[in-house]
């Protein structure tokens, strides 16, 4: 009965998460970086997005569907990992819920980037390791070398874990893969020292939410003094310490590192619930307050991210919106098509984005922004876009010479 109840809760969580993600996709446009991937050189993300749009058409849902798929598979793998690391079924569900609600996880499911596949493959590797599938584990570890350059942190973590476990095969293979990754992809350590430590902490806090990030740091610190340290702790600790030290010198692409931290939710839940259960009920109040505050904050963040366009009703400058790079293109293309316009010259950072929605480049027609105080000219169609309390006004103009 308990097993069926837990299974029902898990299915319900995944179903609600899927519906929310599909709604979130409907609020987004393709960004400039995503357009560069889609129309750029071939690679993993290029093939994933093109395969999906080939099957389902060139639209936002098809563009982001592979990453939602990886996210749902990662949720199932996280449950398997949590089953090995936590004590009860409720702990596993809590670990899954925390994973789903983390802003970093949401971004990996909604945006076209390497984080989704990286999280999925990393969870495959850890599940194979925790369930004793030795040869599958080593095969997946080697596969990770060919999958993405960001797995350099995974190799470093398993090298240290292999030394800790006195496992020469794991240590040597991880060191070899780390060295090959470094030689093949390189790692930029040049330039003058420039402090980006606070920026790095801010991005980590945004990825986890502030309260969960503080507890993430506490878990790394606390388990450092325990005898039995799991491989997941080595990955979390190595990634954070490496990022923190390197950020003292240079700005990092943290999307290469954060996926290795968000999968640590089973370890966070295990540590929290162990501390909670060893205390008498009257001494558990501060833990309940922490869990409730963290849960409410995460839930609010989740709702805001999925309904991100509502923020335009409250902010004074549209460019301060955290997702403004993922708006405008779809709305603009829809208005252009309503006015019978399928070719248009726009700024370079917008041209490829409109191309995804079927608006071609033009040597005759171009788009000119108009301030709300200015009056549009008599010739040329006027395009109006509403984002909350803000309005963008454009006019389609033409000239005979090529721009």
C-alpha contacts under 8 A as a table, 3 or more apart, distances in Angstrom:
res1	aa1	res2	aa2	distance
1	X	4	X	5.20
1	X	5	X	6.19
2	X	5	X	5.03
2	X	6	X	6.16
3	X	6	X	5.21
3	X	7	X	6.16
4	X	7	X	5.04
4	X	8	X	6.13
5	X	8	X	5.14
5	X	9	X	6.36
6	X	9	X	5.15
6	X	10	X	6.26
6	X	89	X	6.90
6	X	90	X	7.61
6	X	93	X	7.72
7	X	10	X	5.13
7	X	11	X	6.19
8	X	11	X	5.20
8	X	12	X	6.08
9	X	12	X	5.05
9	X	13	X	6.09
9	X	93	X	7.93
10	X	13	X	5.10
10	X	14	X	6.23
10	X	93	X	6.81
11	X	14	X	5.22
11	X	15	X	6.02
12	X	15	X	5.06
12	X	16	X	6.08
13	X	16	X	5.26
13	X	17	X	6.03
13	X	97	X	7.56
14	X	17	X	5.00
14	X	18	X	6.04
14	X	72	X	7.26
15	X	18	X	5.11
15	X	19	X	6.30
16	X	19	X	5.17
16	X	20	X	6.15
17	X	20	X	5.08
17	X	21	X	6.08
17	X	100	X	7.45
18	X	21	X	5.08
18	X	22	X	6.20
18	X	68	X	7.68
19	X	22	X	5.22
19	X	23	X	6.25
20	X	23	X	5.06
20	X	24	X	6.05
20	X	306	X	6.67
21	X	24	X	4.83
21	X	25	X	6.13
21	X	68	X	7.45
21	X	109	X	7.63
21	X	110	X	6.94
21	X	306	X	7.08
22	X	25	X	5.07
22	X	26	X	6.51
22	X	61	X	7.40
23	X	26	X	5.16
23	X	27	X	6.91
23	X	306	X	6.88
24	X	27	X	5.38
24	X	28	X	6.93
24	X	110	X	7.48
24	X	305	X	7.50
24	X	306	X	4.48
24	X	307	X	6.66
25	X	28	X	5.37
25	X	60	X	6.79
25	X	61	X	6.40
25	X	64	X	7.40
25	X	110	X	6.53
26	X	60	X	7.28
26	X	61	X	7.41
27	X	306	X	7.75
27	X	307	X	7.32
27	X	308	X	7.41
27	X	309	X	6.85
27	X	327	X	7.71
28	X	60	X	7.61
28	X	326	X	5.37
28	X	327	X	5.68
28	X	330	X	7.82
29	X	60	X	6.86
29	X	326	X	4.90
29	X	327	X	5.00
29	X	328	X	6.71
29	X	329	X	5.77
29	X	330	X	5.20
29	X	331	X	7.92
30	X	34	X	6.04
30	X	35	X	6.39
30	X	60	X	7.07
30	X	326	X	5.88
30	X	327	X	7.56
30	X	329	X	6.93
30	X	330	X	7.45
30	X	353	X	6.08
30	X	356	X	7.83
31	X	34	X	5.13
31	X	35	X	6.08
31	X	325	X	5.71
31	X	326	X	4.91
31	X	327	X	7.53
31	X	329	X	7.94
31	X	353	X	6.56
32	X	35	X	5.04
32	X	36	X	6.21
32	X	325	X	7.46
32	X	349	X	6.14
32	X	350	X	6.94
32	X	352	X	7.26
32	X	353	X	6.20
33	X	36	X	5.04
33	X	37	X	6.42
34	X	37	X	5.04
34	X	38	X	6.17
34	X	112	X	5.97
34	X	113	X	7.86
35	X	38	X	4.97
35	X	39	X	5.95
35	X	40	X	7.75
35	X	352	X	5.92
35	X	353	X	5.65
35	X	356	X	7.36
36	X	39	X	5.38
36	X	40	X	5.15
36	X	352	X	7.49
37	X	40	X	4.94
37	X	41	X	7.15
37	X	45	X	6.97
37	X	46	X	5.97
38	X	45	X	7.76
38	X	46	X	5.48
38	X	49	X	6.82
38	X	50	X	7.27
39	X	46	X	7.83
39	X	352	X	7.73
40	X	46	X	7.48
41	X	46	X	7.29
42	X	45	X	7.94
42	X	46	X	5.39
42	X	47	X	6.77
43	X	46	X	5.07
43	X	47	X	6.18
44	X	47	X	5.37
44	X	48	X	6.17
44	X	147	X	7.96
45	X	48	X	5.05
45	X	49	X	6.07
45	X	112	X	7.30
45	X	113	X	7.01
45	X	114	X	7.10
46	X	49	X	5.47
46	X	50	X	6.06
47	X	50	X	5.16
47	X	51	X	5.85
48	X	51	X	5.32
48	X	52	X	6.28
48	X	66	X	6.60
49	X	52	X	5.21
49	X	53	X	6.15
49	X	62	X	7.42
49	X	63	X	5.31
49	X	64	X	7.33
49	X	66	X	7.14
50	X	53	X	5.13
50	X	54	X	5.89
50	X	63	X	7.74
51	X	54	X	5.09
51	X	55	X	6.45
52	X	55	X	5.24
52	X	56	X	6.06
52	X	57	X	7.64
52	X	62	X	5.40
52	X	63	X	6.48
52	X	65	X	7.12
52	X	66	X	6.90
53	X	56	X	5.06
53	X	57	X	4.57
53	X	58	X	4.85
53	X	59	X	6.99
53	X	62	X	5.10
53	X	63	X	6.08
54	X	57	X	5.69
54	X	58	X	7.25
55	X	62	X	7.96
56	X	59	X	7.86
56	X	62	X	5.63
57	X	62	X	6.50
58	X	62	X	6.56
58	X	63	X	7.13
58	X	356	X	7.06
58	X	357	X	7.28
59	X	62	X	5.53
59	X	63	X	6.19
59	X	356	X	7.79
59	X	357	X	7.07
60	X	63	X	4.98
60	X	64	X	6.28
61	X	64	X	5.44
61	X	65	X	5.72
62	X	65	X	5.10
62	X	66	X	7.66
63	X	66	X	7.38
63	X	112	X	7.74
64	X	67	X	5.59
64	X	68	X	6.63
64	X	109	X	7.77
64	X	110	X	6.19
64	X	111	X	6.61
64	X	112	X	6.44
65	X	68	X	5.13
65	X	69	X	6.20
66	X	69	X	4.99
66	X	70	X	6.24
67	X	70	X	4.98
67	X	71	X	6.05
67	X	108	X	7.00
67	X	109	X	5.00
67	X	110	X	6.62
67	X	111	X	7.37
67	X	112	X	7.14
67	X	116	X	5.72
67	X	117	X	7.46
68	X	71	X	4.92
68	X	72	X	6.27
68	X	109	X	4.86
68	X	110	X	6.68
69	X	72	X	5.28
69	X	73	X	6.32
70	X	73	X	5.14
70	X	74	X	6.01
70	X	109	X	7.45
70	X	116	X	5.85
70	X	117	X	6.23
70	X	120	X	6.25
71	X	74	X	4.97
71	X	75	X	6.26
71	X	105	X	7.97
71	X	108	X	7.46
71	X	109	X	5.50
71	X	116	X	6.22
71	X	120	X	7.31
72	X	75	X	5.03
72	X	76	X	6.59
73	X	76	X	5.22
73	X	77	X	6.33
73	X	120	X	7.01
74	X	77	X	4.98
74	X	78	X	5.95
74	X	119	X	6.88
74	X	120	X	5.00
74	X	123	X	6.81
75	X	78	X	5.04
75	X	79	X	6.37
75	X	96	X	6.56
75	X	99	X	7.72
75	X	100	X	7.64
76	X	79	X	5.16
76	X	80	X	6.56
77	X	80	X	5.02
77	X	81	X	6.24
77	X	120	X	7.81
77	X	123	X	6.14
77	X	124	X	6.86
77	X	127	X	7.12
78	X	81	X	4.94
78	X	82	X	5.94
78	X	95	X	7.97
78	X	96	X	6.74
78	X	123	X	6.71
78	X	263	X	7.39
78	X	266	X	7.73
79	X	82	X	4.97
79	X	83	X	6.08
79	X	92	X	6.07
79	X	93	X	7.53
79	X	95	X	7.69
79	X	96	X	6.41
80	X	83	X	5.11
80	X	84	X	6.88
80	X	127	X	6.84
81	X	84	X	5.44
81	X	85	X	6.49
81	X	123	X	7.66
81	X	126	X	7.25
81	X	127	X	5.57
81	X	130	X	7.29
81	X	266	X	7.32
82	X	85	X	4.93
82	X	86	X	5.52
82	X	91	X	7.85
82	X	92	X	5.32
82	X	95	X	6.91
82	X	266	X	5.06
82	X	267	X	7.98
83	X	86	X	5.80
83	X	87	X	7.53
83	X	88	X	7.93
83	X	89	X	7.59
83	X	92	X	6.24
84	X	130	X	6.95
84	X	131	X	7.89
85	X	266	X	6.42
85	X	267	X	6.85
85	X	270	X	6.86
86	X	91	X	6.07
86	X	92	X	6.49
86	X	266	X	6.67
86	X	267	X	7.71
86	X	269	X	7.46
86	X	270	X	5.23
87	X	91	X	6.63
87	X	270	X	7.43
88	X	91	X	5.21
88	X	92	X	6.67
89	X	92	X	5.07
89	X	93	X	6.33
90	X	93	X	5.08
90	X	94	X	6.11
91	X	94	X	4.96
91	X	95	X	6.13
91	X	269	X	6.67
91	X	270	X	7.29
91	X	273	X	7.68
92	X	95	X	5.04
92	X	96	X	6.21
92	X	266	X	7.18
93	X	96	X	5.02
93	X	97	X	6.05
94	X	97	X	5.01
94	X	98	X	6.05
94	X	269	X	7.14
95	X	98	X	5.16
95	X	99	X	6.15
95	X	265	X	5.38
95	X	266	X	5.11
95	X	268	X	7.94
95	X	269	X	5.92
96	X	99	X	5.04
96	X	100	X	6.17
96	X	265	X	7.65
96	X	266	X	7.94
97	X	100	X	5.12
97	X	101	X	6.19
98	X	101	X	5.22
98	X	102	X	6.19
98	X	265	X	6.59
99	X	102	X	5.54
99	X	105	X	6.63
99	X	262	X	6.88
99	X	263	X	7.10
99	X	265	X	6.09
100	X	105	X	6.33
100	X	106	X	6.95
101	X	105	X	7.15
101	X	106	X	7.03
101	X	298	X	5.95
101	X	299	X	6.68
101	X	302	X	6.04
102	X	105	X	5.30
102	X	106	X	6.46
102	X	207	X	6.64
102	X	208	X	5.49
102	X	209	X	7.14
102	X	262	X	7.54
102	X	298	X	6.76
102	X	302	X	7.73
103	X	106	X	5.04
103	X	107	X	6.23
103	X	206	X	6.96
103	X	207	X	5.12
103	X	208	X	6.17
103	X	209	X	7.15
103	X	298	X	7.92
103	X	301	X	7.27
103	X	302	X	6.94
104	X	107	X	5.16
104	X	108	X	6.35
104	X	206	X	7.64
104	X	207	X	4.32
104	X	208	X	6.46
104	X	258	X	7.53
104	X	259	X	7.73
104	X	262	X	6.97
105	X	108	X	5.09
105	X	109	X	6.39
105	X	207	X	7.84
105	X	259	X	7.96
105	X	262	X	6.85
106	X	109	X	5.16
106	X	110	X	6.21
106	X	302	X	7.90
107	X	110	X	5.21
107	X	111	X	5.67
108	X	111	X	5.79
108	X	112	X	7.65
108	X	113	X	6.96
108	X	114	X	7.83
108	X	115	X	5.25
108	X	116	X	4.92
109	X	116	X	6.18
113	X	116	X	6.98
114	X	117	X	5.78
114	X	118	X	6.04
114	X	148	X	7.91
114	X	255	X	7.92
114	X	256	X	7.89
115	X	118	X	5.05
115	X	119	X	5.96
115	X	255	X	6.69
115	X	256	X	7.34
115	X	259	X	5.73
116	X	119	X	5.31
116	X	120	X	6.28
116	X	259	X	7.91
117	X	120	X	5.04
117	X	121	X	6.14
118	X	121	X	5.30
118	X	122	X	5.99
118	X	148	X	7.58
118	X	151	X	7.85
118	X	259	X	6.78
119	X	122	X	5.14
119	X	123	X	6.12
119	X	259	X	5.55
119	X	260	X	6.91
119	X	263	X	7.16
120	X	123	X	5.26
120	X	124	X	6.29
121	X	124	X	4.92
121	X	125	X	6.26
121	X	140	X	7.76
121	X	144	X	7.32
122	X	125	X	5.09
122	X	126	X	6.28
122	X	260	X	7.52
123	X	126	X	5.06
123	X	127	X	5.96
123	X	263	X	7.40
124	X	127	X	5.21
124	X	128	X	6.15
124	X	140	X	7.60
125	X	128	X	5.22
125	X	129	X	6.22
125	X	137	X	5.57
125	X	140	X	5.95
125	X	141	X	6.59
126	X	129	X	4.94
126	X	130	X	6.00
126	X	137	X	7.72
126	X	232	X	7.78
127	X	130	X	5.14
127	X	131	X	5.96
128	X	131	X	5.35
128	X	132	X	6.13
128	X	133	X	4.93
128	X	134	X	6.95
128	X	136	X	6.34
128	X	137	X	5.05
129	X	132	X	5.28
129	X	133	X	6.05
129	X	134	X	6.51
129	X	137	X	5.66
130	X	133	X	7.79
133	X	136	X	5.47
133	X	137	X	5.98
134	X	137	X	5.08
134	X	138	X	6.38
135	X	138	X	5.15
135	X	139	X	6.06
136	X	139	X	5.02
136	X	140	X	6.05
137	X	140	X	5.25
137	X	141	X	6.10
138	X	141	X	4.95
138	X	142	X	6.28
139	X	142	X	5.25
139	X	143	X	6.18
140	X	143	X	4.80
140	X	144	X	6.13
141	X	144	X	5.18
141	X	145	X	7.04
142	X	145	X	5.43
142	X	146	X	7.34
142	X	177	X	7.38
143	X	146	X	5.45
143	X	147	X	6.32
144	X	147	X	4.88
144	X	148	X	6.57
144	X	151	X	6.42
145	X	148	X	6.38
145	X	149	X	7.00
145	X	151	X	6.70
145	X	152	X	7.96
145	X	177	X	6.65
145	X	181	X	6.75
146	X	149	X	7.85
148	X	151	X	6.15
149	X	152	X	6.25
149	X	181	X	6.57
149	X	185	X	6.45
150	X	153	X	6.60
150	X	256	X	5.03
150	X	257	X	6.81
151	X	154	X	5.01
151	X	155	X	6.45
152	X	155	X	5.20
152	X	156	X	6.29
152	X	177	X	7.82
152	X	178	X	5.57
152	X	181	X	6.25
152	X	182	X	7.37
153	X	156	X	5.05
153	X	157	X	6.11
153	X	235	X	7.38
153	X	238	X	7.37
153	X	239	X	6.22
153	X	257	X	7.37
154	X	157	X	5.12
154	X	158	X	6.25
154	X	235	X	6.36
154	X	260	X	7.65
155	X	158	X	5.24
155	X	159	X	6.05
155	X	174	X	4.91
155	X	175	X	6.83
155	X	177	X	6.43
155	X	178	X	5.33
156	X	159	X	5.04
156	X	160	X	6.40
156	X	174	X	6.72
156	X	175	X	7.02
156	X	178	X	6.27
156	X	238	X	7.64
157	X	160	X	5.29
157	X	161	X	6.12
157	X	231	X	7.70
157	X	234	X	5.41
157	X	235	X	4.96
157	X	238	X	5.99
157	X	239	X	7.87
158	X	161	X	4.72
158	X	162	X	5.77
158	X	170	X	7.03
158	X	171	X	6.87
158	X	174	X	6.07
158	X	231	X	7.13
158	X	234	X	7.43
158	X	235	X	7.49
159	X	162	X	5.11
159	X	163	X	6.43
159	X	170	X	6.69
159	X	171	X	4.49
159	X	172	X	7.28
159	X	173	X	7.90
159	X	174	X	5.01
159	X	175	X	5.80
160	X	163	X	5.17
160	X	164	X	6.22
160	X	171	X	7.12
160	X	234	X	7.32
161	X	164	X	4.89
161	X	165	X	6.04
161	X	171	X	7.58
161	X	231	X	6.10
161	X	234	X	6.45
162	X	165	X	5.07
162	X	166	X	5.77
162	X	167	X	4.83
162	X	168	X	6.59
162	X	169	X	7.81
162	X	170	X	5.27
162	X	171	X	4.58
163	X	166	X	4.88
163	X	167	X	6.22
163	X	168	X	7.18
163	X	171	X	6.05
164	X	167	X	7.76
167	X	170	X	5.58
167	X	171	X	6.22
168	X	171	X	5.01
168	X	172	X	5.92
169	X	172	X	5.32
169	X	173	X	6.02
170	X	173	X	5.30
170	X	174	X	5.90
171	X	174	X	5.26
171	X	175	X	6.00
172	X	175	X	5.08
172	X	176	X	6.06
173	X	176	X	5.04
173	X	177	X	6.15
174	X	177	X	5.12
174	X	178	X	5.95
175	X	178	X	4.99
175	X	179	X	6.05
176	X	179	X	5.14
176	X	180	X	6.10
177	X	180	X	5.07
177	X	181	X	5.94
178	X	181	X	5.15
178	X	182	X	6.13
179	X	182	X	5.06
179	X	183	X	6.06
180	X	183	X	5.01
180	X	184	X	5.89
181	X	184	X	5.18
181	X	185	X	5.77
181	X	186	X	7.18
182	X	185	X	5.54
182	X	186	X	4.65
182	X	187	X	6.39
183	X	186	X	5.40
189	X	249	X	7.93
189	X	250	X	7.47
191	X	249	X	7.89
191	X	250	X	7.49
192	X	249	X	6.83
192	X	250	X	7.80
193	X	248	X	6.69
193	X	249	X	4.03
193	X	250	X	6.42
194	X	247	X	7.93
194	X	248	X	6.19
194	X	249	X	4.80
194	X	250	X	5.62
194	X	251	X	7.90
195	X	198	X	7.72
195	X	247	X	6.41
195	X	248	X	4.53
195	X	249	X	5.76
195	X	250	X	6.76
196	X	199	X	5.12
196	X	200	X	6.19
196	X	247	X	5.05
196	X	248	X	5.68
196	X	249	X	7.16
196	X	250	X	6.40
196	X	251	X	5.82
197	X	200	X	5.08
197	X	201	X	6.28
197	X	244	X	6.11
197	X	245	X	7.89
197	X	247	X	5.04
197	X	248	X	5.43
198	X	201	X	5.02
198	X	202	X	6.08
199	X	202	X	5.01
199	X	203	X	6.27
200	X	203	X	5.19
200	X	204	X	6.22
200	X	243	X	7.57
200	X	244	X	7.00
200	X	247	X	6.76
200	X	252	X	7.92
200	X	254	X	7.76
201	X	204	X	5.09
201	X	205	X	6.06
201	X	244	X	7.86
202	X	205	X	5.04
202	X	206	X	6.13
203	X	206	X	4.98
203	X	207	X	6.06
203	X	254	X	7.88
204	X	207	X	5.02
204	X	208	X	6.23
204	X	209	X	7.98
204	X	213	X	6.96
204	X	258	X	7.45
205	X	208	X	5.24
205	X	209	X	5.05
205	X	210	X	4.83
205	X	212	X	7.89
205	X	213	X	5.40
206	X	209	X	5.04
206	X	210	X	6.80
207	X	258	X	7.69
208	X	211	X	7.89
208	X	212	X	5.69
208	X	213	X	5.32
208	X	262	X	7.44
209	X	212	X	5.62
209	X	213	X	6.04
209	X	297	X	7.74
209	X	298	X	6.88
210	X	213	X	5.09
210	X	214	X	6.27
211	X	214	X	5.24
211	X	215	X	6.43
211	X	294	X	5.98
212	X	215	X	5.03
212	X	216	X	5.98
212	X	294	X	6.74
213	X	216	X	4.78
213	X	217	X	6.32
214	X	217	X	5.21
214	X	218	X	6.29
215	X	218	X	4.79
215	X	219	X	6.13
215	X	268	X	7.61
216	X	219	X	5.25
216	X	220	X	6.43
216	X	268	X	6.78
217	X	220	X	5.20
217	X	221	X	6.26
218	X	221	X	5.09
218	X	222	X	5.91
219	X	222	X	5.07
219	X	223	X	5.93
219	X	268	X	6.65
219	X	271	X	7.07
220	X	223	X	5.63
220	X	224	X	6.24
220	X	233	X	6.80
220	X	236	X	7.36
220	X	237	X	5.82
221	X	224	X	5.31
221	X	225	X	7.41
222	X	225	X	5.95
222	X	226	X	7.26
223	X	226	X	5.06
223	X	229	X	6.49
223	X	233	X	7.61
224	X	229	X	7.39
226	X	229	X	6.49
229	X	233	X	6.43
229	X	234	X	7.65
230	X	233	X	5.46
230	X	234	X	6.95
231	X	234	X	5.16
231	X	235	X	6.50
232	X	235	X	5.10
232	X	236	X	6.24
232	X	264	X	6.60
232	X	267	X	7.50
233	X	236	X	5.13
233	X	237	X	5.84
233	X	264	X	7.70
233	X	267	X	7.61
234	X	237	X	5.20
234	X	238	X	5.68
235	X	238	X	5.31
235	X	239	X	5.97
235	X	260	X	6.68
235	X	261	X	7.45
236	X	239	X	5.39
236	X	240	X	6.23
236	X	260	X	6.48
236	X	261	X	5.19
236	X	264	X	6.82
237	X	240	X	5.33
237	X	241	X	6.00
238	X	241	X	5.33
238	X	242	X	5.82
239	X	242	X	5.25
239	X	243	X	6.07
239	X	257	X	6.46
239	X	260	X	7.11
239	X	261	X	7.32
240	X	243	X	5.18
240	X	244	X	6.03
240	X	261	X	7.84
241	X	244	X	5.05
241	X	245	X	6.12
242	X	245	X	5.37
242	X	246	X	6.08
243	X	246	X	5.25
243	X	247	X	5.87
243	X	252	X	7.56
243	X	254	X	7.99
243	X	257	X	7.71
244	X	247	X	5.24
244	X	248	X	6.85
245	X	248	X	5.61
245	X	249	X	7.73
246	X	249	X	5.61
246	X	250	X	6.38
246	X	252	X	7.79
247	X	250	X	5.05
247	X	251	X	5.74
247	X	252	X	6.48
253	X	256	X	5.96
253	X	257	X	7.70
254	X	257	X	5.12
254	X	258	X	5.92
255	X	258	X	5.54
255	X	259	X	7.02
256	X	259	X	7.06
257	X	260	X	5.88
257	X	261	X	7.39
258	X	261	X	5.26
258	X	262	X	6.56
259	X	262	X	5.55
259	X	263	X	6.88
260	X	263	X	6.08
260	X	264	X	7.60
261	X	264	X	5.57
262	X	265	X	6.48
263	X	266	X	7.55
264	X	267	X	5.46
264	X	268	X	6.41
265	X	268	X	4.93
265	X	269	X	6.06
266	X	269	X	5.16
266	X	270	X	6.01
267	X	270	X	5.05
267	X	271	X	6.15
268	X	271	X	5.34
268	X	272	X	6.16
269	X	272	X	5.08
269	X	273	X	5.97
270	X	273	X	5.34
270	X	274	X	6.03
271	X	274	X	5.26
271	X	275	X	6.37
272	X	275	X	5.31
272	X	276	X	6.14
273	X	276	X	4.77
273	X	277	X	5.94
274	X	277	X	5.36
274	X	278	X	6.32
275	X	278	X	5.66
275	X	279	X	6.92
276	X	279	X	5.81
276	X	284	X	6.19
276	X	287	X	6.57
277	X	280	X	7.54
279	X	283	X	5.98
279	X	284	X	6.33
280	X	283	X	5.48
280	X	284	X	6.68
281	X	284	X	5.32
281	X	285	X	7.72
282	X	285	X	6.65
283	X	286	X	7.42
284	X	287	X	5.38
284	X	288	X	6.36
285	X	288	X	5.12
285	X	289	X	6.18
286	X	289	X	5.03
286	X	290	X	6.12
287	X	290	X	5.05
287	X	291	X	6.15
288	X	291	X	5.12
288	X	292	X	6.01
289	X	292	X	5.17
289	X	293	X	5.99
290	X	293	X	5.27
290	X	294	X	5.97
291	X	294	X	5.19
291	X	295	X	5.89
292	X	295	X	5.06
292	X	296	X	6.06
293	X	296	X	5.23
293	X	297	X	6.10
294	X	297	X	5.18
294	X	298	X	6.09
295	X	298	X	5.16
295	X	299	X	6.06
296	X	299	X	5.12
296	X	300	X	6.15
297	X	300	X	5.21
297	X	301	X	6.19
298	X	301	X	5.05
298	X	302	X	6.05
299	X	302	X	4.99
299	X	303	X	6.24
300	X	303	X	5.20
300	X	304	X	6.11
301	X	304	X	5.05
301	X	305	X	6.04
302	X	305	X	5.25
302	X	306	X	6.27
303	X	306	X	5.24
303	X	307	X	6.05
304	X	307	X	5.04
304	X	308	X	5.32
304	X	310	X	7.97
304	X	311	X	7.97
305	X	308	X	4.83
307	X	310	X	5.94
308	X	311	X	5.84
308	X	323	X	7.35
309	X	312	X	5.81
309	X	387	X	7.14
309	X	388	X	7.28
310	X	313	X	5.81
310	X	314	X	7.78
310	X	388	X	6.51
311	X	314	X	5.39
311	X	315	X	6.33
311	X	321	X	7.30
311	X	388	X	7.42
312	X	315	X	5.48
312	X	316	X	7.83
312	X	318	X	6.51
312	X	321	X	7.36
312	X	387	X	5.87
312	X	388	X	4.58
312	X	389	X	6.34
312	X	390	X	6.96
313	X	387	X	7.60
313	X	388	X	4.36
313	X	389	X	5.02
313	X	390	X	7.63
314	X	388	X	7.97
314	X	389	X	7.78
315	X	318	X	6.75
315	X	320	X	7.57
315	X	321	X	7.49
317	X	320	X	5.65
317	X	321	X	7.59
318	X	321	X	5.59
318	X	324	X	6.93
318	X	390	X	7.40
319	X	322	X	7.97
319	X	324	X	6.05
320	X	324	X	7.45
321	X	324	X	5.24
322	X	325	X	7.98
323	X	326	X	5.42
323	X	327	X	7.05
324	X	327	X	5.31
324	X	328	X	7.87
325	X	328	X	8.00
326	X	329	X	7.87
327	X	330	X	7.07
327	X	331	X	7.58
328	X	331	X	5.28
328	X	332	X	5.79
329	X	332	X	5.19
329	X	333	X	6.09
329	X	350	X	7.15
329	X	353	X	6.07
329	X	354	X	5.86
330	X	333	X	5.17
330	X	334	X	6.20
330	X	354	X	7.35
330	X	357	X	6.89
331	X	334	X	5.22
331	X	335	X	6.40
331	X	385	X	7.15
332	X	335	X	5.24
332	X	336	X	6.16
332	X	383	X	7.91
332	X	385	X	7.09
333	X	336	X	5.03
333	X	337	X	6.16
333	X	354	X	6.28
333	X	357	X	6.42
333	X	358	X	7.83
333	X	359	X	6.73
334	X	337	X	5.23
334	X	338	X	6.27
335	X	338	X	5.02
335	X	339	X	6.45
335	X	383	X	6.68
335	X	384	X	7.88
335	X	385	X	7.98
336	X	339	X	5.17
336	X	340	X	6.41
336	X	341	X	5.11
336	X	342	X	7.02
336	X	383	X	7.30
337	X	340	X	4.87
337	X	341	X	5.21
337	X	342	X	6.27
338	X	341	X	7.48
339	X	381	X	7.77
341	X	344	X	7.45
341	X	359	X	7.82
342	X	358	X	6.97
342	X	359	X	4.88
342	X	360	X	6.23
343	X	359	X	5.34
343	X	360	X	4.52
343	X	361	X	5.47
343	X	362	X	5.26
343	X	365	X	7.06
344	X	359	X	6.75
344	X	360	X	6.19
344	X	361	X	5.16
344	X	362	X	4.72
344	X	363	X	7.70
344	X	364	X	7.62
344	X	365	X	5.14
344	X	366	X	5.19
344	X	367	X	6.83
345	X	351	X	7.17
345	X	360	X	8.00
345	X	361	X	5.23
345	X	362	X	4.99
345	X	363	X	6.71
345	X	364	X	7.71
345	X	365	X	6.04
345	X	366	X	4.34
345	X	367	X	6.33
346	X	350	X	6.33
346	X	351	X	5.69
346	X	361	X	7.81
346	X	366	X	5.97
346	X	367	X	5.63
347	X	350	X	5.42
347	X	351	X	6.09
348	X	351	X	5.09
348	X	352	X	7.36
349	X	352	X	7.04
349	X	353	X	7.59
350	X	353	X	5.19
350	X	354	X	6.29
351	X	354	X	5.39
351	X	355	X	6.21
351	X	361	X	7.04
352	X	355	X	4.80
352	X	356	X	6.48
353	X	356	X	5.46
353	X	357	X	7.21
354	X	357	X	5.24
354	X	358	X	6.53
354	X	359	X	5.22
354	X	360	X	7.32
355	X	358	X	5.06
355	X	359	X	4.87
355	X	360	X	5.49
355	X	361	X	7.57
356	X	359	X	7.33
362	X	365	X	5.84
362	X	366	X	7.23
363	X	366	X	7.79
363	X	401	X	7.30
363	X	402	X	4.83
363	X	403	X	6.24
364	X	398	X	5.31
364	X	399	X	5.47
364	X	400	X	5.99
364	X	401	X	7.06
364	X	402	X	6.51
364	X	403	X	7.96
365	X	396	X	6.59
365	X	397	X	5.62
365	X	398	X	4.36
365	X	399	X	6.77
366	X	396	X	5.76
366	X	397	X	5.47
366	X	398	X	6.11
367	X	394	X	6.49
367	X	395	X	5.85
367	X	396	X	4.78
367	X	397	X	6.30
368	X	394	X	5.49
368	X	395	X	5.26
368	X	396	X	6.33
368	X	397	X	7.05
369	X	392	X	7.78
369	X	393	X	6.05
369	X	394	X	4.33
369	X	395	X	6.39
370	X	374	X	6.34
370	X	375	X	7.81
370	X	376	X	7.14
370	X	392	X	7.81
370	X	393	X	5.39
370	X	394	X	5.39
370	X	395	X	6.98
371	X	374	X	5.26
371	X	392	X	7.96
371	X	393	X	6.85
372	X	375	X	7.75
372	X	392	X	7.90
372	X	393	X	7.02
376	X	382	X	7.34
376	X	395	X	7.09
377	X	380	X	7.03
379	X	397	X	7.49
380	X	395	X	6.10
380	X	396	X	5.19
380	X	397	X	5.17
380	X	398	X	7.70
381	X	395	X	5.57
381	X	396	X	5.30
381	X	397	X	7.51
382	X	393	X	7.08
382	X	394	X	5.77
382	X	395	X	4.42
382	X	396	X	6.47
383	X	393	X	5.74
383	X	394	X	4.95
383	X	395	X	5.87
383	X	396	X	7.60
384	X	391	X	6.89
384	X	392	X	5.80
384	X	393	X	4.64
384	X	394	X	6.42
385	X	391	X	5.60
385	X	392	X	5.07
385	X	393	X	6.44
386	X	389	X	7.24
386	X	390	X	5.96
386	X	391	X	4.57
386	X	392	X	6.47
387	X	390	X	5.12
387	X	391	X	6.06
387	X	392	X	7.94
388	X	391	X	7.78
399	X	402	X	7.70
